[in-house]
Amino acid sequence: MMTLPPFEFLAPSSINEAVQLLHRHQANAKILAGGTDLIPSMKNKLFEPSYVISINRIDELKSIHFDALNGLRLGALVTITDVGHHPAVTENYPVLASAARKIATPLLQNKGTIGGNILLDTRCFYYNQSKFWRTALNGCMKKEGDVCRVAPSGHRCYAISSCDTVPVLYALNASVRLVSASGERVVPLREFYQNDGMNFHTMKPDEILVEVVIPPQPQGFRGGYMKLRRREAIDYPMLGVAVGLVMDEKGICKDVSIVLGAVFSCPFEVLQARDILIGKKITGKEIEEASQIAQDVAKPMDLTNFRPGYRKRMVKVFTKRLLESLAQGKELAD
């Protein structure tokens, strides 16, 4: 049986109390929200904190608020179920609701949170194993070793970002609000992540993610998300593609975001495709060129149970399907 390491459980009832506890313990503490990723990781001895700080008693982190002027604000403890089904999300940001409904299973969606999905640890089949398994391999760069088993001659960890909501949140220009004992700051998601499997975000050790802020979307916005996995439930994405498209009344593309997930250690926006699409009517020619660019820039590594070459080809397939659908005014259903 895989057991949890020993720890002291702390349950603050306010954000201020939580950040004070985290400031006091920092590297020796972990924040517990839904626990759907943290608890299995602790059983695998990937994390062995001396203190677990549960924020589940802080009701203000469970709030959902939308208004047409300021957009949507989701507390970090809003469950994936609510992101997928709450009217404030489904009516105003259907692409985000669709991505949330693709996560894991209904049971895990009831426990998992939007903040937890944003902070989901990067994954790799050399890392996400039991301590016994890792010890037999002499560990990996991210835990107990000094070599990345995916790229032994490399100089960083290549574990991948596998959070379904974040590519969509990129396309929606979302930001996160972070709070620490010394104050708070709002960081656009595009500035929050970095392409390093060990240090994949820029949140400081004494900060807590308390809120996700999504601005109102421009008129003519359409979005879609597609996910590659072996099963239609439970599995993390082996590839995720989000597309946000803004079209004017004449059918001209005003803006576009193509964001890849589960390819690099952070979500990756295909900026090169923007010049192909913006300012034009989107035809099969533009879709083919933009989809090919997305495939060309994707560099998946061999760290999932799909081969890298297949995942790379599916980047083009998913991008093309999404652009074709959205250009016709259709948002892909689940």
C-alpha positions as CSV (number, residue, x, y, z in Angstrom):
1,M,0.0,0.0,0.0
2,M,1.2,3.5,-0.9
3,T,0.9,5.7,2.2
4,L,1.2,9.4,2.8
5,P,4.4,10.8,4.4
6,P,3.9,12.3,7.8
7,F,2.9,16.0,8.0
8,E,1.1,18.5,10.1
9,F,-2.3,19.5,8.8
10,L,-3.2,23.2,9.0
11,A,-6.7,24.7,8.1
12,P,-6.8,28.5,8.0
13,S,-10.1,30.2,7.6
14,S,-9.0,33.4,5.8
15,I,-6.6,34.3,3.0
16,N,-4.5,36.4,5.4
17,E,-4.1,33.5,7.8
18,A,-3.2,31.2,4.9
19,V,-0.5,33.4,3.5
20,Q,1.0,34.0,7.0
21,L,1.2,30.2,7.5
22,L,2.8,29.8,4.0
23,H,5.2,32.7,4.7
24,R,6.3,31.0,7.9
25,H,6.8,27.5,6.4
26,Q,7.4,28.2,2.6
27,A,9.5,25.3,1.2
28,N,8.3,23.0,3.9
29,A,4.6,23.5,3.1
30,K,2.2,22.6,0.3
31,I,-1.2,24.2,-0.3
32,L,-4.1,21.7,-0.5
33,A,-7.2,22.6,-2.6
34,G,-9.0,19.7,-4.2
35,G,-6.0,17.3,-3.7
36,T,-6.6,15.3,-6.9
37,D,-3.0,15.8,-7.9
38,L,-1.2,16.6,-4.6
39,I,-2.4,13.5,-2.7
40,P,-1.3,11.0,-5.3
41,S,2.0,12.8,-5.7
42,M,2.6,12.7,-1.9
43,K,1.8,9.0,-1.9
44,N,4.4,8.6,-4.7
45,K,6.8,10.6,-2.4
46,L,7.2,13.2,-5.1
47,F,6.4,15.8,-2.4
48,E,7.0,15.2,1.3
49,P,6.0,18.5,3.0
50,S,6.2,18.9,6.7
51,Y,3.0,21.0,6.6
52,V,-0.1,20.7,4.4
53,I,-2.1,24.0,4.4
54,S,-5.7,23.3,3.4
55,I,-7.5,26.4,2.0
56,N,-10.9,24.7,1.8
57,R,-12.4,26.7,4.7
58,I,-11.9,30.0,2.9
59,D,-15.3,30.6,1.3
60,E,-14.3,33.7,-0.7
61,L,-12.1,31.4,-2.9
62,K,-15.2,29.6,-4.0
63,S,-16.9,32.6,-5.6
64,I,-18.0,33.0,-9.3
65,H,-18.9,36.5,-10.5
66,F,-19.6,37.8,-14.0
67,D,-20.5,41.1,-15.4
68,A,-20.4,42.3,-19.0
69,L,-18.1,45.2,-18.2
70,N,-15.4,43.4,-16.2
71,G,-15.8,39.8,-17.4
72,L,-15.5,36.6,-15.3
73,R,-13.8,36.1,-11.9
74,L,-13.3,32.6,-10.6
75,G,-12.1,31.9,-7.1
76,A,-9.3,29.4,-7.0
77,L,-11.4,26.9,-5.2
78,V,-14.2,26.9,-7.9
79,T,-14.5,23.2,-8.8
80,I,-14.0,21.9,-12.3
81,T,-17.6,20.8,-12.3
82,D,-18.7,24.4,-11.7
83,V,-16.4,25.7,-14.5
84,G,-18.0,23.1,-16.8
85,H,-21.6,23.7,-15.9
86,H,-22.2,27.1,-14.2
87,P,-24.3,29.4,-16.3
88,A,-21.8,32.3,-15.9
89,V,-19.2,30.2,-17.7
90,T,-21.3,28.2,-20.1
91,E,-23.2,31.2,-21.4
92,N,-20.3,33.6,-21.7
93,Y,-17.2,31.4,-22.1
94,P,-18.5,28.1,-23.6
95,V,-15.0,27.1,-24.8
96,L,-13.7,27.1,-21.2
97,A,-16.7,25.1,-20.0
98,S,-16.1,22.6,-22.8
99,A,-12.4,22.2,-21.8
100,A,-13.3,21.7,-18.2
101,R,-15.8,19.0,-19.0
102,K,-13.0,17.1,-20.8
103,I,-11.0,16.8,-17.5
104,A,-10.7,13.4,-15.8
105,T,-14.1,12.1,-14.6
106,P,-17.2,13.6,-12.9
107,L,-16.0,12.4,-9.5
108,L,-12.6,14.1,-9.9
109,Q,-14.2,17.2,-11.4
110,N,-16.3,17.5,-8.2
111,K,-13.0,17.7,-6.2
112,G,-10.5,19.3,-8.6
113,T,-10.4,23.1,-8.8
114,I,-9.6,25.7,-11.4
115,G,-6.6,26.9,-9.3
116,G,-5.3,23.4,-9.1
117,N,-5.6,22.8,-12.8
118,I,-3.6,26.0,-13.5
119,L,-0.9,24.9,-11.0
120,L,-1.0,21.2,-12.1
121,D,2.5,19.8,-11.8
122,T,4.2,18.9,-15.1
123,R,4.1,15.2,-16.0
124,C,6.4,12.6,-17.4
125,F,6.3,8.8,-17.2
126,Y,9.8,8.8,-15.7
127,Y,8.7,11.1,-12.9
128,N,5.1,10.2,-12.1
129,Q,5.9,6.8,-10.7
130,S,6.3,5.2,-7.2
131,K,9.4,5.9,-5.3
132,F,10.4,2.2,-5.7
133,W,10.1,2.5,-9.5
134,R,12.1,5.7,-9.6
135,T,14.8,4.3,-7.3
136,A,15.3,1.4,-9.6
137,L,16.0,3.9,-12.4
138,N,18.3,6.1,-10.2
139,G,15.7,8.9,-10.4
140,C,15.3,11.7,-12.9
141,M,16.4,15.3,-12.9
142,K,13.1,16.4,-11.4
143,K,13.3,14.0,-8.4
144,E,16.3,12.2,-6.9
145,G,18.5,12.2,-10.0
146,D,20.5,14.6,-12.1
147,V,19.6,13.5,-15.6
148,C,16.5,14.0,-17.7
149,R,15.6,10.5,-18.8
150,V,13.7,12.0,-21.8
151,A,16.7,13.9,-23.1
152,P,19.8,12.6,-21.3
153,S,22.1,15.1,-23.0
154,G,19.8,18.0,-22.3
155,H,20.3,20.6,-19.6
156,R,16.7,20.9,-18.3
157,C,13.6,18.9,-17.4
158,Y,11.3,18.2,-20.3
159,A,8.2,17.1,-18.3
160,I,5.1,18.5,-20.0
161,S,2.3,20.8,-19.0
162,S,-1.0,18.8,-19.0
163,C,-3.6,21.2,-17.8
164,D,-6.7,21.3,-20.1
165,T,-8.0,24.7,-19.1
166,V,-4.8,26.7,-19.5
167,P,-4.5,26.7,-23.3
168,V,-8.1,28.0,-23.4
169,L,-7.4,30.6,-20.8
170,Y,-4.4,31.7,-22.9
171,A,-6.8,32.3,-25.8
172,L,-9.1,34.2,-23.5
173,N,-6.3,36.5,-22.3
174,A,-6.8,35.4,-18.7
175,S,-4.8,36.5,-15.7
176,V,-4.3,35.1,-12.2
177,R,-4.3,37.0,-8.9
178,L,-1.5,36.0,-6.5
179,V,-1.4,37.0,-2.8
180,S,1.4,36.8,-0.3
181,A,2.2,38.2,3.1
182,S,3.8,41.2,1.4
183,G,0.9,42.0,-0.9
184,E,-0.7,40.9,-4.1
185,R,-0.2,41.0,-7.9
186,V,-2.1,40.2,-11.0
187,V,-0.1,38.3,-13.7
188,P,-1.3,37.5,-17.2
189,L,-1.1,33.8,-17.8
190,R,1.1,34.4,-20.8
191,E,3.7,35.7,-18.3
192,F,3.0,33.2,-15.6
193,Y,4.6,30.1,-17.2
194,Q,8.0,29.2,-18.5
195,N,9.3,26.3,-20.5
196,D,11.1,24.3,-17.8
197,G,9.6,21.1,-16.4
198,M,10.9,21.7,-12.9
199,N,10.2,25.4,-12.7
200,F,7.2,25.8,-14.9
201,H,5.7,28.9,-13.4
202,T,6.8,32.1,-11.8
203,M,4.8,32.0,-8.6
204,K,6.9,32.7,-5.6
205,P,7.2,30.2,-2.8
206,D,5.1,32.4,-0.4
207,E,2.3,33.2,-2.8
208,I,-1.2,31.6,-3.1
209,L,-3.2,31.7,-6.3
210,V,-6.6,33.1,-5.2
211,E,-8.4,34.1,-8.3
212,V,-8.6,33.7,-12.1
213,V,-9.7,36.9,-14.0
214,I,-11.0,36.5,-17.6
215,P,-11.8,39.8,-19.5
216,P,-15.0,40.2,-21.6
217,Q,-14.4,38.7,-25.1
218,P,-14.6,40.9,-28.2
219,Q,-17.6,40.8,-30.4
220,G,-17.2,38.0,-33.0
221,F,-15.1,35.7,-30.7
222,R,-15.4,32.0,-31.3
223,G,-13.4,29.3,-29.4
224,G,-12.7,25.6,-29.5
225,Y,-10.6,23.0,-27.7
226,M,-9.6,19.5,-28.7
227,K,-7.8,16.9,-26.6
228,L,-5.9,13.8,-27.6
229,R,-6.0,10.9,-25.1
230,R,-6.5,7.1,-25.2
231,R,-9.7,7.1,-23.2
232,E,-12.6,9.5,-23.3
233,A,-12.3,10.0,-19.6
234,I,-9.7,10.0,-16.8
235,D,-6.6,10.5,-19.0
236,Y,-4.5,13.6,-19.0
237,P,-4.0,15.2,-22.5
238,M,-1.3,13.8,-24.7
239,L,-2.0,16.9,-26.8
240,G,-4.4,19.8,-26.4
241,V,-5.1,22.5,-29.0
242,A,-7.1,25.6,-28.2
243,V,-8.1,28.1,-30.9
244,G,-9.6,31.5,-30.2
245,L,-10.8,33.4,-33.4
246,V,-12.3,36.9,-33.7
247,M,-14.2,37.5,-36.9
248,D,-15.9,40.8,-38.1
249,E,-19.3,41.1,-39.7
250,K,-17.6,40.8,-43.2
251,G,-15.9,37.5,-42.3
252,I,-12.5,39.0,-41.9
253,C,-10.2,37.6,-39.2
254,K,-9.5,40.3,-36.7
255,D,-7.5,38.2,-34.2
256,V,-6.5,34.6,-33.5
257,S,-4.8,32.5,-30.9
258,I,-3.6,29.0,-31.5
259,V,-2.3,27.5,-28.3
260,L,-0.8,24.0,-27.8
261,G,-0.9,22.1,-24.6
262,A,0.9,18.9,-23.5
263,V,3.7,19.5,-26.1
264,F,6.2,21.6,-24.1
265,S,6.7,22.3,-20.3
266,C,4.3,25.2,-20.6
267,P,1.4,26.1,-23.0
268,F,2.8,27.3,-26.3
269,E,1.1,29.9,-28.5
270,V,1.8,29.6,-32.3
271,L,2.4,33.2,-33.0
272,Q,3.8,32.6,-36.5
273,A,0.3,31.6,-37.6
274,R,-1.2,35.0,-36.8
275,D,0.3,36.6,-39.9
276,I,-1.3,33.9,-42.1
277,L,-4.8,34.6,-40.8
278,I,-5.3,38.1,-39.4
279,G,-6.7,40.6,-41.9
280,K,-8.0,37.9,-44.3
281,K,-11.0,35.9,-45.1
282,I,-10.1,32.4,-43.9
283,T,-10.2,29.9,-46.7
284,G,-8.8,26.4,-47.0
285,K,-5.5,27.8,-48.1
286,E,-4.9,29.9,-45.0
287,I,-6.2,27.1,-42.8
288,E,-3.7,24.6,-44.4
289,E,-0.8,27.0,-44.0
290,A,-1.6,27.9,-40.4
291,S,-2.1,24.3,-39.4
292,Q,1.2,23.3,-41.0
293,I,3.0,26.0,-39.1
294,A,1.5,24.7,-35.9
295,Q,2.7,21.2,-36.7
296,D,6.2,22.5,-37.7
297,V,6.8,24.4,-34.4
298,A,5.6,21.5,-32.2
299,K,8.4,19.5,-30.8
300,P,6.8,16.7,-28.6
301,M,9.2,14.5,-26.7
302,D,9.0,10.8,-25.9
303,L,7.4,11.0,-22.5
304,T,3.8,9.9,-23.0
305,N,2.2,6.7,-24.2
306,F,1.7,8.2,-27.6
307,R,4.7,8.4,-29.9
308,P,6.1,11.9,-30.5
309,G,5.6,11.7,-34.3
310,Y,1.9,10.9,-34.0
311,R,1.3,13.7,-31.5
312,K,3.1,16.1,-33.8
313,R,0.9,15.1,-36.8
314,M,-2.2,15.4,-34.7
315,V,-1.3,19.1,-34.0
316,K,-2.0,19.8,-37.6
317,V,-5.2,17.7,-37.6
318,F,-6.7,19.4,-34.5
319,T,-5.7,22.9,-35.6
320,K,-7.2,22.4,-39.0
321,R,-10.4,21.0,-37.6
322,L,-10.8,23.8,-35.2
323,L,-10.1,26.5,-37.7
324,E,-12.4,25.0,-40.3
325,S,-15.2,24.8,-37.7
326,L,-14.7,28.3,-36.2
327,A,-14.3,30.0,-39.5
328,Q,-17.8,28.7,-40.4
329,G,-19.2,30.1,-37.2
330,K,-19.4,26.8,-35.4
331,E,-18.0,26.1,-31.9
332,L,-17.1,22.4,-31.6
333,A,-19.3,20.6,-29.1
334,D,-18.0,18.1,-26.5
